[in-house]
Amino acid sequence: MKVLLFSTQWPEYMVELANALAKKTKVVLMVPENHRFQEEHRSLLSAEVKLVTFRLVLFKSIRQNFRMLSSIVRTLWSERPDILHVQANGHRLFYWVAFAKPFKTKIVNTIHDPEKHAGDKLSLAIDDSSVVRLMRLFTKKYIVHGPNLVSELAHSYRIDEKRIVSIPHGHFEIYKRLQKGQPVQPDGFVLFFGRIWKYKGLEYFIRAANIVHKSMPDVQFCIAGKGESLGQYLKEIDHPGRFLIINERIPIERVGAIFESAAVVVLPYIEATQSGVIPLAYAYRKPVIASRVGAISDVVVDSETGFLVEPKSPGQIADKIVYLLQSPAERKRMGDSAYSYAMNELSWDRIADKTLEVYNEVTGNRNG
């Protein structure tokens, strides 16, 4: 079987998936040469993965978009894969590729976010209703990253749940291979990491920090990421001197140093699907404190790999932060448990096996 993996983003995820699948079948990875996929990612690809790049067009130009789509279709006809596995419907114009693909090529579609998140202005600004609607005609199976997301996708996309398979999001130990530099804060801080949009609940992280400082005034907190303006959040901080603010899109080589510096990672989301922050924290042996929303409870084993709290509950978050900071042995136990969970339940080899089962079902190859 030959598989062509296509994505315009999530380069670390795509490298891990391609490498794991390449141990078991022929894999072609098609990614943009001009968007997020860097030389560091290329260097980590298995020799068994065939890399093909294209130039992603991020603006409205009939001529340039036609050239891009034509180059993708030419690659499909040149490679003639049995499976075309796309991420998030591939691209806002990808239905044109689906119309023109080789007849034998079946499409599998991984949807990372069945619904757009509150406050995510970048995603909300994109009208992708056409590609969602038309890709339903061509997609044989959808993949989501958590059992709780099956019904959500079925409702959002108006499709039968039988067309949807849940496969977990793999661990992100790859960041250790990408890492450059030493820990940012050797003593350990409490970390909020990732895009800063309303659904991430940053205000509850700050309110929890204000509570923690009443009993543990020396605790350091870190906000690392970029999104909407931080001004509305920073004014709520009672002790600005105890906060490290890294308000930028974190370069891949610096991500590891930030997680290595963390004592605890907090995800105070008010709504969510899944989160790549959790498998990243686990790869660095960090326990998490996360809201019980979306598919997060599918990967956070309460009191084992971290703690689950109710959304919009800074008091609960603060209690768990204090407990973990005052209990270093317990924090280490949970961190080790998180790492073990990631290397087993979230292993890319296991994910590749489950993904191949989907491919075999789609192609009718029941024997694998």
C-alpha positions as CSV (number, residue, x, y, z in Angstrom):
1,M,0.0,0.0,0.0
2,K,1.2,3.5,-0.8
3,V,0.1,6.4,1.4
4,L,0.4,10.1,0.6
5,L,0.2,12.3,3.7
6,F,-0.8,15.9,2.9
7,S,-0.8,18.9,5.3
8,T,-0.3,22.6,5.3
9,Q,0.6,22.8,9.0
10,W,1.5,20.7,12.1
11,P,5.0,19.8,10.9
12,E,6.1,18.0,14.0
13,Y,3.0,15.9,14.0
14,M,3.4,15.1,10.4
15,V,7.1,14.1,10.8
16,E,6.2,11.7,13.6
17,L,3.2,10.2,11.8
18,A,5.2,9.8,8.5
19,N,8.1,8.1,10.3
20,A,5.9,5.7,12.2
21,L,3.9,4.7,9.1
22,A,7.0,4.3,7.0
23,K,8.0,1.4,9.1
24,K,5.0,-0.5,7.9
25,T,4.1,0.8,4.4
26,K,5.2,3.2,1.6
27,V,4.8,6.8,2.6
28,V,5.0,10.1,0.6
29,L,4.9,13.3,2.7
30,M,3.6,16.4,0.9
31,V,4.1,19.7,2.8
32,P,4.6,23.3,1.9
33,E,8.1,24.5,1.2
34,N,7.3,28.0,2.4
35,H,5.1,27.5,5.5
36,R,6.3,26.1,8.8
37,F,8.1,23.1,7.5
38,Q,11.8,23.8,8.2
39,E,15.1,22.3,7.6
40,E,15.1,20.9,11.1
41,H,12.0,18.9,10.3
42,R,13.5,17.6,7.1
43,S,16.5,16.4,9.0
44,L,14.3,14.3,11.3
45,L,12.5,12.5,8.5
46,S,13.2,8.8,8.1
47,A,15.0,7.8,5.0
48,E,12.0,5.6,4.2
49,V,9.8,8.7,3.8
50,K,9.6,10.3,0.4
51,L,9.3,14.1,0.8
52,V,7.5,16.2,-1.8
53,T,7.0,19.9,-1.4
54,F,4.8,22.5,-3.0
55,R,4.4,26.2,-2.7
56,L,1.5,27.2,-0.5
57,V,-0.6,30.2,-1.7
58,L,-1.9,32.2,1.2
59,F,-3.6,35.0,-0.7
60,K,-6.4,35.4,-3.3
61,S,-4.9,34.9,-6.7
62,I,-6.7,32.8,-9.3
63,R,-3.5,32.2,-11.3
64,Q,-1.3,31.3,-8.3
65,N,-3.9,29.1,-6.6
66,F,-4.5,27.3,-9.9
67,R,-0.7,26.6,-10.2
68,M,-0.7,25.3,-6.6
69,L,-3.6,23.0,-7.1
70,S,-2.2,21.8,-10.4
71,S,1.1,20.9,-8.8
72,I,-0.7,18.9,-6.1
73,V,-2.8,17.0,-8.6
74,R,0.3,16.2,-10.8
75,T,2.0,14.7,-7.7
76,L,-1.1,12.6,-7.0
77,W,-1.1,11.2,-10.5
78,S,2.6,10.7,-10.5
79,E,2.6,8.8,-7.1
80,R,-0.9,7.2,-7.5
81,P,-1.3,6.5,-3.8
82,D,-3.9,4.1,-2.5
83,I,-4.6,6.5,0.3
84,L,-4.5,10.3,0.4
85,H,-4.5,11.2,4.1
86,V,-5.2,14.9,4.6
87,Q,-5.2,17.0,7.7
88,A,-8.2,19.4,8.4
89,N,-9.7,18.9,4.9
90,G,-6.3,19.7,3.3
91,H,-6.8,23.3,2.2
92,R,-9.7,25.7,1.7
93,L,-9.7,24.8,-2.1
94,F,-8.8,21.2,-1.7
95,Y,-12.1,19.9,-3.1
96,W,-10.7,20.7,-6.6
97,V,-7.9,18.3,-5.9
98,A,-10.4,15.7,-4.7
99,F,-12.3,16.0,-8.0
100,A,-9.1,15.5,-10.0
101,K,-7.4,12.8,-8.0
102,P,-6.8,9.3,-9.4
103,F,-10.0,7.2,-9.2
104,K,-8.4,4.5,-7.0
105,T,-7.1,6.9,-4.4
106,K,-9.2,6.9,-1.3
107,I,-9.3,9.9,1.1
108,V,-8.9,9.8,4.9
109,N,-9.3,13.1,6.7
110,T,-8.0,13.9,10.2
111,I,-10.0,16.7,11.8
112,H,-8.1,18.3,14.7
113,D,-10.9,20.7,15.7
114,P,-14.5,19.7,14.9
115,E,-15.6,23.2,15.9
116,K,-13.8,26.5,15.7
117,H,-12.7,27.8,19.1
118,A,-14.1,30.9,20.8
119,G,-11.9,33.9,20.2
120,D,-9.7,32.2,17.6
121,K,-9.8,35.1,15.2
122,L,-7.5,33.5,12.6
123,S,-9.7,30.4,12.2
124,L,-13.0,32.3,12.5
125,A,-11.9,34.6,9.7
126,I,-11.6,31.8,7.2
127,D,-14.8,30.6,5.5
128,D,-14.1,26.9,5.0
129,S,-17.8,25.9,4.7
130,S,-17.4,24.9,1.0
131,V,-14.4,22.6,1.6
132,V,-16.1,21.0,4.6
133,R,-19.3,20.4,2.6
134,L,-17.6,19.1,-0.6
135,M,-14.9,17.0,1.1
136,R,-17.7,15.0,2.7
137,L,-18.4,13.6,-0.8
138,F,-14.8,12.2,-1.1
139,T,-13.8,11.4,2.5
140,K,-14.1,7.7,3.2
141,K,-13.1,7.9,6.9
142,Y,-12.6,10.8,9.3
143,I,-10.1,10.6,12.2
144,V,-10.4,12.6,15.5
145,H,-8.2,12.7,18.5
146,G,-10.5,11.5,21.2
147,P,-13.7,9.4,21.7
148,N,-15.5,12.5,23.0
149,L,-14.9,14.2,19.6
150,V,-16.7,11.6,17.5
151,S,-20.2,12.8,18.3
152,E,-19.0,16.4,18.1
153,L,-17.7,15.9,14.6
154,A,-20.8,14.0,13.5
155,H,-23.0,16.9,14.6
156,S,-20.7,19.6,13.2
157,Y,-20.2,17.9,9.8
158,R,-23.6,16.3,9.7
159,I,-22.2,12.8,9.0
160,D,-22.8,9.4,10.5
161,E,-20.6,8.4,13.5
162,K,-19.7,5.2,11.6
163,R,-17.5,7.3,9.3
164,I,-15.4,8.5,12.2
165,V,-12.6,6.8,14.1
166,S,-10.9,8.0,17.3
167,I,-7.1,7.7,17.3
168,P,-5.1,9.6,20.0
169,H,-2.7,12.4,19.4
170,G,0.8,11.1,19.6
171,H,3.5,12.3,22.1
172,F,5.9,15.1,21.2
173,E,9.2,13.7,22.3
174,I,10.4,15.0,18.9
175,Y,10.9,18.4,20.5
176,K,13.9,17.0,22.5
177,R,15.6,16.3,19.2
178,L,14.8,19.9,18.0
179,Q,15.8,21.5,21.3
180,K,18.6,24.0,21.5
181,G,19.6,26.0,24.6
182,Q,19.4,25.4,28.4
183,P,16.3,25.6,30.6
184,V,14.9,29.1,31.0
185,Q,14.3,28.9,34.7
186,P,16.2,26.1,36.5
187,D,14.1,26.3,39.6
188,G,10.9,25.5,37.8
189,F,7.9,27.7,37.0
190,V,4.1,27.1,36.5
191,L,3.6,27.2,32.8
192,F,0.8,28.4,30.5
193,F,1.8,27.6,26.9
194,G,0.4,28.1,23.4
195,R,-1.9,30.3,21.4
196,I,-3.5,33.0,23.4
197,W,-7.2,33.0,22.5
198,K,-10.3,33.3,24.6
199,Y,-11.0,29.6,24.7
200,K,-7.6,28.9,26.4
201,G,-8.8,30.5,29.6
202,L,-5.7,32.5,30.4
203,E,-7.6,34.8,32.8
204,Y,-8.2,31.8,35.0
205,F,-4.5,30.9,35.0
206,I,-3.8,34.5,36.2
207,R,-6.5,34.4,38.9
208,A,-5.2,31.0,40.1
209,A,-1.7,32.6,40.3
210,N,-3.0,35.4,42.4
211,I,-4.5,32.9,44.8
212,V,-1.3,30.9,45.0
213,H,0.8,33.9,45.8
214,K,-1.1,34.5,49.0
215,S,0.4,31.3,50.5
216,M,3.5,30.8,48.2
217,P,4.7,34.3,47.3
218,D,7.9,33.1,45.7
219,V,6.3,31.0,43.0
220,Q,7.2,32.0,39.4
221,F,4.6,31.8,36.6
222,C,5.3,31.8,32.9
223,I,3.0,32.7,29.9
224,A,4.5,31.6,26.6
225,G,2.7,32.1,23.4
226,K,1.1,34.6,21.0
227,G,-2.5,35.4,20.0
228,E,-4.8,38.2,21.0
229,S,-3.5,41.3,22.9
230,L,-2.1,40.4,26.3
231,G,-3.1,43.8,27.7
232,Q,-6.5,42.8,28.9
233,Y,-5.0,39.9,30.8
234,L,-1.8,41.5,32.3
235,K,-3.8,44.1,34.2
236,E,-5.3,41.3,36.3
237,I,-1.9,40.2,37.6
238,D,-1.4,41.1,41.3
239,H,2.3,40.4,41.3
240,P,3.8,41.2,37.8
241,G,7.4,40.6,39.1
242,R,6.6,36.9,39.6
243,F,5.6,36.5,35.9
244,L,7.8,35.7,33.0
245,I,6.1,36.8,29.8
246,I,7.2,35.4,26.4
247,N,4.7,36.9,24.1
248,E,5.7,35.5,20.7
249,R,5.2,32.4,18.6
250,I,7.8,30.2,20.2
251,P,10.5,28.9,17.7
252,I,10.6,25.1,17.6
253,E,14.2,25.0,19.0
254,R,13.1,26.9,22.1
255,V,10.0,25.0,23.0
256,G,11.9,22.2,24.7
257,A,13.9,24.5,27.0
258,I,10.6,26.1,28.2
259,F,9.0,22.8,29.0
260,E,12.2,21.6,30.7
261,S,12.0,24.6,32.9
262,A,8.4,24.0,34.0
263,A,7.4,22.3,37.3
264,V,3.8,22.1,36.3
265,V,1.9,22.8,33.1
266,V,-1.6,24.3,33.3
267,L,-4.4,24.2,30.6
268,P,-7.3,26.2,32.0
269,Y,-9.3,25.9,28.9
270,I,-13.0,27.0,28.9
271,E,-13.7,24.8,25.9
272,A,-11.5,22.6,23.7
273,T,-11.2,19.6,21.4
274,Q,-7.8,18.1,22.2
275,S,-4.5,19.7,22.9
276,G,-0.9,19.1,21.6
277,V,0.3,20.7,24.8
278,I,-0.5,17.7,26.9
279,P,1.6,15.1,25.0
280,L,4.3,17.7,24.8
281,A,4.2,18.2,28.6
282,Y,4.2,14.4,29.1
283,A,7.3,14.0,26.9
284,Y,9.1,16.3,29.4
285,R,7.8,14.4,32.4
286,K,5.6,17.3,33.5
287,P,2.2,16.7,35.2
288,V,-0.6,18.8,33.9
289,I,-3.6,20.6,35.5
290,A,-6.3,20.7,32.9
291,S,-10.0,21.6,32.5
292,R,-12.4,18.8,32.0
293,V,-13.5,19.8,28.5
294,G,-13.5,18.2,25.1
295,A,-11.2,15.2,24.7
296,I,-8.8,16.4,27.4
297,S,-10.2,13.9,29.9
298,D,-9.4,11.1,27.5
299,V,-5.6,11.7,27.9
300,V,-5.3,13.1,31.4
301,V,-5.6,10.4,34.0
302,D,-6.8,12.2,37.0
303,S,-4.3,12.0,40.0
304,E,-1.9,9.9,37.8
305,T,-0.6,12.0,35.0
306,G,-2.1,15.2,36.3
307,F,-5.3,16.7,37.6
308,L,-8.6,17.4,36.0
309,V,-10.5,20.5,37.2
310,E,-13.8,22.1,36.2
311,P,-13.5,24.9,33.7
312,K,-13.5,28.5,35.0
313,S,-12.4,27.3,38.4
314,P,-9.2,29.3,39.5
315,G,-9.6,28.1,43.0
316,Q,-9.4,24.4,42.0
317,I,-6.4,25.2,39.8
318,A,-4.6,27.1,42.6
319,D,-5.2,24.2,45.0
320,K,-3.6,21.7,42.6
321,I,-0.7,24.0,41.9
322,V,0.0,24.4,45.6
323,Y,-0.3,20.6,46.2
324,L,2.1,19.7,43.4
325,L,4.7,22.4,44.3
326,Q,4.7,21.4,48.0
327,S,4.9,17.7,47.1
328,P,8.0,17.2,45.0
329,A,8.0,13.4,45.3
330,E,4.3,13.3,44.2
331,R,5.1,15.7,41.4
332,K,7.9,13.5,40.2
333,R,5.7,10.4,40.4
334,M,3.0,12.0,38.3
335,G,5.6,13.3,35.8
336,D,7.0,9.8,35.4
337,S,3.5,8.4,35.0
338,A,2.8,11.0,32.4
339,Y,6.0,10.1,30.4
340,S,5.1,6.3,30.7
341,Y,1.6,7.0,29.4
342,A,2.9,9.0,26.5
343,M,5.5,6.4,25.4
344,N,2.9,3.6,25.6
345,E,-0.7,4.9,25.1
346,L,0.4,7.8,22.9
347,S,3.2,6.0,21.1
348,W,3.5,6.7,17.3
349,D,3.9,3.0,16.5
350,R,0.6,2.3,18.2
351,I,-1.0,5.2,16.4
352,A,0.5,4.0,13.1
353,D,-1.1,0.6,13.6
354,K,-4.5,2.1,14.3
355,T,-4.2,4.4,11.3
356,L,-3.3,1.5,9.1
357,E,-6.4,-0.3,10.2
358,V,-8.4,2.6,8.9
359,Y,-6.5,2.5,5.6
360,N,-7.1,-1.2,5.2
361,E,-10.8,-0.8,5.9
362,V,-11.1,2.0,3.3
363,T,-9.3,0.1,0.6
364,G,-10.9,-3.2,1.5
365,N,-7.6,-4.8,2.4
366,R,-8.8,-6.7,5.5
367,N,-5.6,-8.7,5.8
368,G,-3.4,-5.6,6.3
